[in-house]
Amino acid sequence: MQSTVLVSACLLGEKVRYDGGHHWQQHPLLTQLHQQQRIVPFCPECAGGLPTPRPPAERQGARVITIDGADVTAEFQLGAQLALHTAQARGVVMAILKARSPSCGVTQIYDGSFSNRLIAGDGVTAACLQAAGIAVFSELQLDDASRWLAAYDASCEP
């Protein structure tokens, strides 16, 4: 079985972002993965039960809070667990997630003040997948992800 890659659904053009839009990415790696049928599309926020559109949310420590003060931590945690379950069931070895998202952000997220300030940190789903040993990259790191996957695939050849 060929390894698969979990990809944030919004990066594939699905209108699942908080604002009802998408953040479609055109990159040779995503094209290749699509042609090889190795993509597992996933939106942890939708999987966790949040509607589209929805109020913007940011991590505030261990909690995830919307701009209007609602605590959506449980939905984000459920989405992360469902992403991990899906990844494990589908043989996912790597994830490509939406940068800066409170779910999917990799190495950088918004600081929780809704003022567009970034801090070091990971989204809830990114942290969950990494803790399970799945390599995680954002769309800002697609070249790195491509190199990582090529090395992984080469190491699995007989």
C-alpha distance (Angstrom), angle and dihedral (degrees) to the residues before:
residue distance angle dihedral
M1 . . .
Q2 3.80 . .
S3 3.80 115.2 .
T4 3.76 117.4 -106.8
V5 3.80 135.3 -144.7
L6 3.80 125.2 -136.0
V7 3.82 109.8 -138.9
S8 3.80 128.6 -170.6
A9 3.79 104.3 -105.5
C10 3.81 92.1 -133.6
L11 3.81 89.6 61.4
L12 3.80 88.1 58.2
G13 3.80 93.0 54.9
E14 3.80 99.0 -95.3
K15 3.80 111.7 143.5
V16 3.80 96.7 -126.0
R17 3.82 102.9 118.2
Y18 3.79 119.4 119.7
D19 3.82 89.6 -100.8
G20 3.80 93.6 49.8
G21 3.78 92.5 -104.7
H22 3.78 136.4 104.3
H23 3.79 136.5 -129.4
W24 3.81 99.9 -141.0
Q25 3.79 113.8 -167.7
Q26 3.77 126.0 -154.9
H27 3.80 109.8 -158.4
P28 3.81 133.4 141.8
L29 3.81 91.2 -117.9
L30 3.80 93.4 56.0
T31 3.80 90.8 44.8
Q32 3.81 90.8 51.1
L33 3.81 93.2 46.9
H34 3.80 90.7 48.6
Q35 3.81 92.0 50.3
Q36 3.81 90.1 48.7
Q37 3.83 90.8 47.9
R38 3.80 90.7 -124.9
I39 3.83 98.8 129.0
V40 3.79 122.3 108.6
P41 3.84 105.2 -168.8
F42 3.79 115.0 -150.5
C43 3.80 140.2 166.4
P44 3.79 110.2 -165.9
E45 3.79 93.6 -167.6
C46 3.81 92.8 55.7
A47 3.82 91.2 41.0
G48 3.81 88.3 52.6
G49 3.80 89.9 58.3
L50 3.80 103.0 -98.7
P51 3.82 117.5 141.1
T52 3.78 127.6 -123.7
P53 2.95 116.1 -96.4
R54 3.79 100.5 32.4
P55 3.81 136.4 160.6
P56 3.81 113.7 -80.7
A57 3.80 113.7 -97.8
E58 3.79 134.5 -162.7
R59 3.78 135.4 -170.8
Q60 3.77 115.3 -102.5
G61 3.77 102.3 -173.5
A62 3.80 108.0 -60.1
R63 3.83 92.5 -15.7
V64 3.80 130.3 80.2
I65 3.80 113.3 -144.6
T66 3.81 130.2 -176.8
I67 3.78 122.2 -129.4
D68 3.81 88.4 -102.7
G69 3.82 92.9 52.9
A70 3.81 102.5 -100.3
D71 3.81 115.6 144.2
V72 3.82 108.2 -128.6
T73 3.80 96.0 167.4
A74 3.81 93.2 118.7
E75 3.82 92.2 54.3
F76 3.80 91.8 48.2
Q77 3.81 91.9 48.2
L78 3.82 91.8 48.0
G79 3.81 90.2 49.7
A80 3.80 90.3 50.6
Q81 3.81 92.0 50.4
L82 3.80 91.4 48.1
A83 3.81 90.0 49.0
L84 3.80 89.8 52.4
H85 3.81 92.5 46.7
T86 3.81 90.8 49.2
A87 3.81 91.4 46.6
Q88 3.79 92.8 50.9
A89 3.81 93.1 45.3
R90 3.82 92.5 49.6
G91 3.81 99.5 44.1
V92 3.81 95.5 -110.7
V93 3.82 114.6 178.3
M94 3.80 98.5 171.7
A95 3.80 138.5 25.4
I96 3.79 130.0 -152.8
L97 3.77 107.8 -158.0
K98 3.82 138.6 179.9
A99 3.79 111.3 -87.2
R100 3.81 119.7 -116.4
S101 3.80 94.6 6.0
P102 3.81 118.5 140.3
S103 3.82 86.3 -127.0
C104 3.76 103.8 33.1
G105 3.81 107.2 20.6
V106 3.79 114.4 133.1
T107 3.84 118.6 -152.0
Q108 3.83 91.7 -24.2
I109 3.80 133.5 55.8
Y110 3.78 136.2 162.0
D111 3.80 113.3 -83.8
G112 3.81 98.3 -119.3
S113 3.80 96.4 -105.8
F114 3.83 95.8 96.6
S115 3.80 89.2 -127.4
N116 3.84 98.6 115.3
R117 3.82 92.2 -105.6
L118 3.78 115.6 145.0
I119 3.79 127.5 -146.1
A120 3.78 134.4 -179.3
G121 3.78 110.9 -87.3
D122 3.78 146.9 94.0
G123 3.77 133.1 -104.9
V124 3.80 119.8 -109.4
T125 3.82 94.9 -100.4
A126 3.80 94.7 41.5
A127 3.81 90.5 53.3
C128 3.82 92.0 46.9
L129 3.81 93.5 50.8
Q130 3.81 92.7 45.5
A131 3.80 91.2 50.3
A132 3.81 87.8 55.7
G133 3.82 91.5 53.5
I134 3.80 98.7 -101.9
A135 3.81 114.6 140.3
V136 3.80 110.0 -121.2
F137 3.81 129.1 -159.1
S138 3.81 134.2 167.0
E139 3.79 127.0 -133.8
L140 3.81 85.9 -98.9
Q141 3.82 88.2 64.6
L142 3.81 101.1 47.2
D143 3.80 94.2 126.6
D144 3.82 89.9 53.0
A145 3.80 89.9 46.4
S146 3.80 90.4 51.4
R147 3.80 92.0 52.7
W148 3.82 91.9 45.7
L149 3.80 92.6 51.0
A150 3.81 93.1 46.0
A151 3.81 89.7 53.4
Y152 3.81 91.4 45.8
D153 3.80 92.6 49.4
A154 3.83 91.2 47.2
S155 3.81 90.5 52.0
C156 3.81 90.2 54.9
E157 3.81 96.0 52.6
P158 3.81 115.1 108.9
